[in-house]
Amino acid sequence: MSLNWKEIDLVLEELRLENSSIQKIRQPDFKTLVLDLYAPGNRQSLFISLAQGKTRLHRLTRSFKNQVPLQRFAQFLRSRIKGGKIRTAEQIGGERIVRLEITRGGETTLLYIRLWGGAANIIATDSSHIILDAFYRRPKRNEVSGEYFNPQEIIAAAKAKTADDTPPKKFTPRENPSSLSFNQFIEQEYFKREIEQELGSLRERAEALHEKQIANIDSKISELQRKSYDNEELEGLKQTGDLIMANLHLIQPGSKWARLEDFYHENAPTEIELDPTLSPQQNGEAYYKKYRKAKRQGEHLKEELANLKQSKRQLQQQTEQLYAIDDPEQQLQALREFISQYSPKKGQKSGTAAPGLRFQSGQFTILVGRTAKENDALLRHYVRGNDYWLHTRDYPGGYVFIKYISGKSVPLETLLDAGNLALHYSKGRAGGKAELYYTQVKYLRRAKEGPQGLVIPTQEKNISIELDEERIQRLLS
């Protein structure tokens, strides 16, 4: 519900805008404007919202970041009224239109703030009521530069046409606690309502992202499980190699099949497929090679499965922690970070999770790439300039990234977690200690014509890490 005209009068009465200088003009989003004002003994910010159902103006006491760059109308106001002084501030005829008369260097600007739910606008005119510019340009209403605009005359004409015996509708201000001024009350009421609405919207988006990520992880788990070798199948490759090597004298070169007695199964006869282009011994070695390769793949698949299951647990735990936050504004910030973390970035397919591994260290997220491909993908699509990068100095290994959180420095414990992960996923792991360097991603440059993912750090710092197995187990579990 927007402010009624009596509430607007109360707001203006408390603000006392007359003789205030306009020091700064800000535009937090596409529907709001903030004027930072100064008068001797009174520094304040005037918040104006044109959002439908939330049209209002009041003193602003909270701080928040601008979500959009300065738009056209705000830029115009900076050039026209910044440094000017508000001579008068009044509501016109109880019609929810506030008129500010502003002078600067002998030039007068009339700023009309129309707080109508369906047609809110801010219109700047010169002293002759010729429109200079408007927050929303509306040609059908003649609210564009060069048109004439004088709301007093428009209101008077409208009242003359509709004059009848209908009693005027009565409005009363909302009751506010005695501990708060009316401006404080209005600010709290509207921002509380907006936070609740945004929370509801962000929770829906976060839940949808959570379900999509879980489905994606489950799909990968199923795919890896299909690819996995069972122990019997794996051991069969080695046994086949053993049978061939034990019976080389019975196998004719160029044969496609060999019928042999299987000493692993009570000498039962078995037929083994051969490659006729290979010698009997080379066929045996080929089966051993398949066995070793399948074993390595099996170990890798087991590790991948464990990592995916760990990622799933972490994601579920992270989501539970989100909804356990009691403070609405803290939950709002946490939801925004969660959505930013899992929403697809430029060049990234919708619903895809970051490659490699993800760990949580306190409030900070750590990403680990284990291969050149994963390192390159993380660098291109999942990390930003302020994120931190770590890597072992003298050993090849994975890239480790600490995701930046605005306004927070990386604590020592998180740096040690990331450093241990960098050593754990490097060739220096066996030695138990290594020198690492770290810097922010914005100080990395790609090696010209170098291998995939190779970067050269600048402005790097050094850290010595001794592998802490307890720390690694805590992170992995």
C-alpha positions as CSV (number, residue, x, y, z in Angstrom):
1,M,0.0,0.0,0.0
2,S,1.4,3.4,-1.0
3,L,1.4,6.4,1.3
4,N,-1.8,8.5,1.5
5,W,-1.7,12.3,1.4
6,K,-1.9,12.7,5.1
7,E,1.0,10.4,5.6
8,I,3.0,12.3,3.0
9,D,2.3,15.6,5.0
10,L,3.6,13.9,8.1
11,V,6.8,12.7,6.4
12,L,7.4,16.2,5.0
13,E,6.7,17.9,8.3
14,E,9.4,15.7,10.0
15,L,11.9,16.0,7.2
16,R,12.0,19.9,7.0
17,L,13.6,19.9,3.6
18,E,13.7,23.7,3.2
19,N,17.1,25.3,2.9
20,S,18.8,21.9,2.5
21,S,21.6,21.6,0.0
22,I,21.7,18.7,-2.4
23,Q,25.1,17.1,-2.0
24,K,24.7,13.8,-3.9
25,I,22.2,12.0,-6.2
26,R,22.0,8.2,-6.2
27,Q,19.9,5.6,-8.0
28,P,20.0,2.3,-6.2
29,D,17.8,0.5,-8.7
30,F,15.5,1.2,-11.7
31,K,12.6,2.4,-9.5
32,T,14.2,4.5,-6.7
33,L,16.1,7.7,-6.3
34,V,18.1,9.0,-3.3
35,L,19.0,12.7,-2.6
36,D,21.7,13.2,0.0
37,L,21.0,16.5,1.7
38,Y,22.7,18.8,4.1
39,A,21.5,21.7,6.2
40,P,23.3,23.1,9.3
41,G,22.9,20.6,12.0
42,N,20.9,18.2,9.8
43,R,22.4,15.8,7.4
44,Q,19.9,13.3,5.9
45,S,19.0,11.3,2.8
46,L,15.6,11.5,1.0
47,F,14.5,8.1,-0.4
48,I,11.9,8.2,-3.2
49,S,10.4,4.9,-4.5
50,L,8.2,4.7,-7.6
51,A,7.6,1.0,-7.3
52,Q,3.9,0.1,-7.8
53,G,2.2,-0.4,-4.5
54,K,5.2,0.9,-2.7
55,T,5.3,4.5,-3.9
56,R,6.7,6.6,-1.1
57,L,9.3,9.1,0.2
58,H,10.9,9.2,3.6
59,R,14.2,9.6,5.4
60,L,16.7,6.9,4.6
61,T,18.8,5.6,7.4
62,R,20.1,2.3,6.1
63,S,22.8,1.8,3.5
64,F,22.8,-0.5,0.5
65,K,24.7,-0.9,-2.7
66,N,23.6,0.5,-6.0
67,Q,22.4,-2.4,-8.1
68,V,22.4,-0.4,-11.4
69,P,24.7,2.2,-13.0
70,L,23.5,5.8,-12.8
71,Q,20.6,6.1,-15.2
72,R,19.7,8.9,-17.6
73,F,17.4,11.0,-15.3
74,A,19.7,10.7,-12.3
75,Q,22.6,11.9,-14.5
76,F,20.5,14.9,-15.7
77,L,19.7,15.8,-12.1
78,R,23.4,15.7,-11.2
79,S,24.1,18.2,-13.9
80,R,21.1,20.4,-13.1
81,I,20.5,20.4,-9.3
82,K,23.5,18.9,-7.6
83,G,24.8,21.6,-5.3
84,G,21.5,23.4,-5.4
85,K,19.3,24.4,-2.5
86,I,15.7,23.4,-1.7
87,R,13.7,26.6,-1.2
88,T,10.3,25.0,-0.7
89,A,9.0,21.5,-0.2
90,E,5.2,21.0,-0.2
91,Q,2.4,18.6,-1.2
92,I,0.0,20.0,-3.7
93,G,-3.6,20.0,-2.7
94,G,-3.6,16.7,-0.9
95,E,-3.1,14.9,-4.3
96,R,0.1,12.9,-3.4
97,I,2.3,15.2,-5.6
98,V,5.3,16.7,-3.8
99,R,6.8,19.8,-5.2
100,L,10.4,20.8,-4.5
101,E,11.6,24.2,-5.7
102,I,15.4,24.1,-6.1
103,T,17.7,27.0,-7.0
104,R,21.3,26.8,-8.2
105,G,23.3,29.8,-9.5
106,G,20.2,31.8,-10.2
107,E,18.5,28.9,-12.0
108,T,15.2,27.4,-10.7
109,T,14.2,23.8,-11.1
110,L,10.8,22.5,-10.0
111,L,10.9,18.8,-9.1
112,Y,7.5,17.1,-9.0
113,I,7.3,13.8,-7.2
114,R,4.0,12.1,-8.1
115,L,3.4,9.2,-5.7
116,W,0.4,7.5,-7.6
117,G,0.5,3.7,-7.5
118,G,-0.3,3.3,-11.2
119,A,1.4,6.4,-12.6
120,A,4.2,7.4,-10.3
121,N,6.9,9.6,-11.8
122,I,9.4,12.3,-11.0
123,I,9.3,15.3,-13.4
124,A,11.7,18.2,-13.6
125,T,10.5,21.5,-15.1
126,D,11.9,25.0,-15.3
127,S,10.3,28.0,-13.7
128,S,7.9,28.3,-16.7
129,H,6.7,24.7,-16.2
130,I,8.4,23.4,-19.3
131,I,9.5,19.8,-18.8
132,L,13.3,19.4,-18.8
133,D,13.3,15.6,-18.2
134,A,11.3,12.9,-16.4
135,F,12.2,9.7,-14.6
136,Y,9.8,7.9,-16.8
137,R,9.2,9.5,-20.2
138,R,5.5,9.0,-21.1
139,P,4.5,10.6,-24.4
140,K,0.8,9.6,-24.0
141,R,0.7,11.7,-20.9
142,N,2.8,14.5,-22.5
143,E,5.5,13.8,-19.9
144,V,8.5,14.3,-22.2
145,S,11.0,17.1,-22.6
146,G,9.6,20.3,-24.0
147,E,6.0,19.7,-22.9
148,Y,4.1,22.0,-20.4
149,F,3.4,20.5,-17.0
150,N,1.8,22.3,-14.1
151,P,0.0,19.9,-11.7
152,Q,-1.8,22.7,-9.9
153,E,-3.7,23.7,-13.0
154,I,-4.4,20.0,-13.9
155,I,-5.8,19.3,-10.5
156,A,-7.9,22.4,-10.4
157,A,-9.4,21.6,-13.8
158,A,-10.1,18.0,-12.8
159,K,-11.9,19.1,-9.6
160,A,-14.0,21.6,-11.6
161,K,-15.2,18.9,-13.9
162,T,-16.0,16.4,-11.3
163,A,-17.5,18.7,-8.6
164,D,-20.6,17.0,-7.1
165,D,-22.0,16.4,-3.6
166,T,-20.0,13.2,-3.0
167,P,-18.3,13.6,0.3
168,P,-14.5,13.4,0.1
169,K,-12.9,10.2,1.1
170,K,-11.3,10.4,4.6
171,F,-7.7,9.3,5.1
172,T,-5.8,8.8,8.3
173,P,-2.1,8.2,8.9
174,R,-1.1,4.7,10.1
175,E,-0.4,4.5,13.8
176,N,3.3,4.3,14.6
177,P,5.0,3.3,17.9
178,S,5.8,6.3,20.1
179,S,9.5,5.2,20.1
180,L,9.7,5.8,16.3
181,S,9.3,8.9,14.2
182,F,6.8,8.5,11.4
183,N,9.7,8.4,8.9
184,Q,11.4,5.6,10.9
185,F,8.2,3.7,11.1
186,I,7.5,4.0,7.3
187,E,11.1,3.0,6.4
188,Q,10.9,-0.1,8.7
189,E,7.5,-1.1,7.4
190,Y,8.3,-0.9,3.7
191,F,11.7,-2.4,3.9
192,K,10.5,-5.2,6.1
193,R,7.8,-6.0,3.5
194,E,10.2,-5.8,0.6
195,I,12.7,-8.1,2.4
196,E,9.9,-10.6,3.0
197,Q,8.8,-10.5,-0.6
198,E,12.4,-10.8,-1.9
199,L,13.0,-13.6,0.6
200,G,10.1,-15.6,-0.8
201,S,11.2,-15.1,-4.4
202,L,14.9,-16.0,-3.6
203,R,13.9,-19.0,-1.6
204,E,11.9,-20.3,-4.6
205,R,14.9,-19.7,-6.9
206,A,17.3,-21.3,-4.4
207,E,15.1,-24.3,-4.0
208,A,14.9,-24.7,-7.8
209,L,18.7,-24.4,-8.1
210,H,19.2,-26.9,-5.3
211,E,16.9,-29.5,-6.9
212,K,18.6,-28.9,-10.3
213,Q,22.1,-29.4,-8.8
214,I,21.0,-32.5,-6.8
215,A,19.5,-34.0,-10.0
216,N,22.7,-33.2,-11.9
217,I,24.8,-34.9,-9.3
218,D,22.5,-37.9,-9.1
219,S,22.7,-38.2,-12.9
220,K,26.5,-38.1,-12.8
221,I,26.5,-40.7,-10.0
222,S,24.3,-43.1,-12.1
223,E,26.5,-42.5,-15.2
224,L,29.7,-43.4,-13.2
225,Q,28.1,-46.4,-11.6
226,R,27.3,-47.7,-15.1
227,K,30.9,-47.2,-16.2
228,S,32.3,-48.9,-13.1
229,Y,34.0,-52.3,-13.5
230,D,32.9,-55.0,-10.9
231,N,35.8,-56.8,-9.2
232,E,35.0,-60.1,-11.1
233,E,35.2,-58.4,-14.5
234,L,38.4,-56.6,-13.6
235,E,40.1,-59.8,-12.3
236,G,39.0,-61.6,-15.4
237,L,41.2,-59.5,-17.6
238,K,44.3,-60.3,-15.5
239,Q,43.4,-64.0,-15.4
240,T,43.0,-64.1,-19.1
241,G,46.5,-62.6,-19.5
242,D,47.9,-65.2,-17.1
243,L,46.3,-68.0,-19.1
244,I,47.8,-66.8,-22.3
245,M,51.2,-66.3,-20.8
246,A,51.1,-69.8,-19.3
247,N,50.1,-71.4,-22.6
248,L,52.2,-69.6,-25.2
249,H,53.4,-72.9,-26.6
250,L,49.8,-74.0,-27.3
251,I,48.8,-70.8,-29.2
252,Q,49.3,-70.6,-33.0
253,P,50.5,-67.2,-34.2
254,G,47.7,-65.4,-36.2
255,S,44.9,-67.2,-34.4
256,K,41.7,-65.4,-33.6
257,W,40.8,-67.7,-30.7
258,A,42.6,-70.0,-28.3
259,R,41.0,-72.9,-26.5
260,L,42.8,-73.4,-23.2
261,E,42.3,-75.1,-19.8
262,D,41.4,-72.5,-17.2
263,F,43.5,-73.3,-14.1
264,Y,41.6,-70.7,-12.2
265,H,38.4,-72.7,-12.6
266,E,39.4,-76.3,-12.1
267,N,41.0,-76.6,-15.6
268,A,37.6,-76.1,-17.3
269,P,38.0,-75.4,-21.0
270,T,37.6,-71.8,-22.0
271,E,37.9,-69.8,-25.3
272,I,39.9,-66.6,-25.4
273,E,39.6,-64.0,-28.1
274,L,42.9,-62.9,-29.6
275,D,44.2,-60.2,-32.0
276,P,45.6,-62.2,-35.0
277,T,47.9,-59.3,-35.8
278,L,49.7,-59.7,-32.5
279,S,52.0,-62.5,-31.3
280,P,50.7,-64.8,-28.5
281,Q,52.9,-63.0,-26.0
282,Q,51.8,-59.6,-27.2
283,N,48.2,-60.7,-26.8
284,G,48.9,-61.7,-23.2
285,E,50.5,-58.3,-22.6
286,A,47.5,-56.6,-24.2
287,Y,45.2,-58.2,-21.7
288,Y,47.5,-57.1,-18.9
289,K,47.4,-53.5,-20.3
290,K,43.6,-53.6,-20.4
291,Y,43.6,-54.8,-16.8
292,R,46.0,-52.0,-15.6
293,K,44.0,-49.4,-17.5
294,A,40.7,-50.7,-16.2
295,K,42.1,-50.8,-12.6
296,R,43.2,-47.2,-12.9
297,Q,39.9,-46.2,-14.3
298,G,38.1,-48.1,-11.6
299,E,40.1,-46.3,-8.9
300,H,39.4,-42.9,-10.5
301,L,35.7,-43.7,-10.8
302,K,35.6,-44.7,-7.1
303,E,37.2,-41.4,-6.2
304,E,34.8,-39.5,-8.5
305,L,31.8,-41.3,-7.0
306,A,33.1,-40.4,-3.5
307,N,33.6,-36.8,-4.5
308,L,30.1,-36.5,-6.0
309,K,28.5,-38.0,-2.9
310,Q,30.5,-35.6,-0.8
311,S,29.3,-32.7,-3.0
312,K,25.8,-33.8,-2.6
313,R,26.1,-33.9,1.2
314,Q,27.7,-30.5,1.2
315,L,25.0,-29.0,-1.0
316,Q,22.2,-30.4,1.2
317,Q,24.0,-29.2,4.3
318,Q,24.5,-25.7,2.8
319,T,20.8,-25.5,1.9
320,E,19.8,-26.5,5.4
321,Q,22.1,-23.8,6.9
322,L,20.5,-21.2,4.6
323,Y,17.1,-21.8,6.0
324,A,18.3,-21.9,9.6
325,I,19.4,-18.3,9.5
326,D,17.1,-16.3,11.7
327,D,18.0,-12.7,10.7
328,P,16.0,-11.8,7.5
329,E,18.7,-9.5,6.1
330,Q,21.5,-12.1,6.7
331,Q,19.4,-14.8,5.1
332,L,18.7,-12.5,2.2
333,Q,22.5,-12.0,1.6
334,A,23.2,-15.7,2.0
335,L,20.5,-16.6,-0.5
336,R,21.9,-14.1,-3.0
337,E,25.3,-15.6,-2.6
338,F,23.9,-19.1,-3.0
339,I,22.0,-18.2,-6.2
340,S,25.1,-16.4,-7.6
341,Q,27.2,-19.5,-6.8
342,Y,25.0,-22.0,-8.5
343,S,23.4,-19.9,-11.3
344,P,25.0,-20.4,-14.7
345,K,27.5,-17.8,-15.7
346,K,28.4,-16.6,-19.2
347,G,29.6,-19.5,-21.3
348,Q,28.3,-22.1,-18.9
349,K,25.4,-24.4,-19.6
350,S,22.3,-24.1,-17.4
351,G,22.2,-26.5,-14.5
352,T,25.9,-27.4,-14.6
353,A,27.9,-27.5,-11.4
354,A,31.5,-26.3,-11.3
355,P,34.0,-28.9,-12.4
356,G,36.4,-30.4,-9.9
357,L,35.7,-30.5,-6.2
358,R,34.0,-28.1,-3.9
359,F,34.8,-27.7,-0.2
360,Q,33.4,-25.4,2.6
361,S,35.8,-23.6,5.0
362,G,33.7,-21.6,7.4
363,Q,31.8,-19.1,5.3
364,F,34.2,-19.5,2.4
365,T,33.8,-21.8,-0.6
366,I,37.0,-23.5,-2.0
367,L,37.1,-24.9,-5.5
368,V,39.7,-27.4,-6.6
369,G,40.6,-28.3,-10.2
370,R,42.6,-31.6,-10.5
371,T,43.3,-31.7,-14.2
372,A,44.3,-29.1,-16.8
373,K,40.8,-29.3,-18.3
374,E,39.2,-28.6,-14.9
375,N,41.7,-25.8,-14.1
376,D,40.9,-24.1,-17.4
377,A,37.1,-24.5,-17.0
378,L,37.3,-23.0,-13.5
379,L,39.4,-20.1,-14.7
380,R,37.1,-19.3,-17.6
381,H,33.7,-19.7,-16.1
382,Y,33.6,-20.1,-12.4
383,V,36.0,-17.7,-10.7
384,R,36.3,-13.9,-10.7
385,G,39.0,-11.4,-10.3
386,N,38.8,-11.0,-6.5
387,D,38.9,-14.8,-5.8
388,Y,42.2,-16.2,-4.6
389,W,44.3,-18.8,-6.5
390,L,46.8,-21.2,-4.8
391,H,49.2,-23.7,-6.4
392,T,52.3,-25.6,-5.4
393,R,55.5,-23.9,-6.5
394,D,57.8,-26.9,-7.4
395,Y,55.3,-29.6,-8.2
396,P,52.6,-30.0,-10.8
397,G,49.1,-30.2,-9.3
398,G,45.6,-28.8,-9.2
399,Y,44.5,-25.2,-9.0
400,V,42.8,-24.2,-5.7
401,F,40.5,-21.2,-5.6
402,I,39.0,-19.4,-2.5
403,K,35.8,-17.6,-3.5
404,Y,35.8,-14.0,-2.4
405,I,33.1,-12.7,-0.1
406,S,32.5,-8.9,-0.2
407,G,33.7,-7.1,2.8
408,K,35.5,-10.1,4.3
409,S,39.2,-11.0,4.4
410,V,40.3,-14.6,4.1
411,P,41.0,-15.9,7.6
412,L,44.2,-17.9,8.3
413,E,42.2,-21.2,8.9
414,T,40.6,-20.9,5.4
415,L,44.1,-20.2,3.9
416,L,45.5,-23.3,5.6
417,D,42.5,-25.4,4.4
418,A,43.1,-24.2,0.8
419,G,46.9,-24.7,1.1
420,N,46.5,-28.3,2.4
421,L,44.1,-29.1,-0.5
422,A,46.6,-27.6,-3.0
423,L,49.3,-29.9,-1.6
424,H,47.0,-32.9,-1.3
425,Y,46.0,-32.7,-5.0
426,S,49.6,-32.2,-6.2
427,K,52.7,-34.4,-6.9
428,G,54.2,-33.1,-3.7
429,R,51.7,-35.0,-1.6
430,A,54.1,-37.9,-0.9
431,G,56.7,-35.5,0.5
432,G,54.3,-34.1,3.1
433,K,55.3,-30.5,2.6
434,A,55.8,-27.9,-0.1
435,E,56.1,-24.2,-0.9
436,L,52.9,-22.6,-2.4
437,Y,52.2,-19.3,-4.0
438,Y,48.9,-17.5,-4.0
439,T,47.4,-14.3,-5.5
440,Q,44.1,-13.0,-6.7
441,V,42.8,-14.3,-10.0
442,K,43.0,-10.8,-11.5
443,Y,46.8,-11.0,-11.1
444,L,47.0,-14.2,-13.2
445,R,47.9,-14.0,-16.9
446,R,47.7,-16.8,-19.4
447,A,51.0,-18.2,-20.8
448,K,51.1,-17.3,-24.5
449,E,50.8,-20.4,-26.6
450,G,51.2,-22.4,-23.4
451,P,49.3,-25.7,-22.4
452,Q,45.7,-25.6,-21.5
453,G,45.0,-23.8,-18.2
454,L,48.6,-22.7,-17.7
455,V,48.9,-19.3,-16.0
456,I,51.7,-17.1,-14.7
457,P,51.0,-15.4,-11.4
458,T,52.0,-11.8,-10.5
459,Q,52.0,-10.0,-7.2
460,E,52.1,-13.5,-5.6
461,K,52.8,-14.3,-2.0
462,N,54.5,-17.4,-0.6
463,I,53.2,-19.8,2.1
464,S,54.9,-23.0,3.4
465,I,52.5,-25.9,4.0
466,E,53.0,-29.2,5.9
467,L,50.3,-31.7,5.1
468,D,47.8,-31.9,8.0
469,E,46.1,-35.2,7.6
470,E,43.4,-34.4,10.2
471,R,42.6,-31.2,8.4
472,I,42.3,-33.0,5.1
473,Q,40.1,-35.7,6.6
474,R,37.8,-33.0,8.1
475,L,37.5,-31.3,4.7
476,L,36.9,-34.6,2.9
477,S,34.3,-35.8,5.4
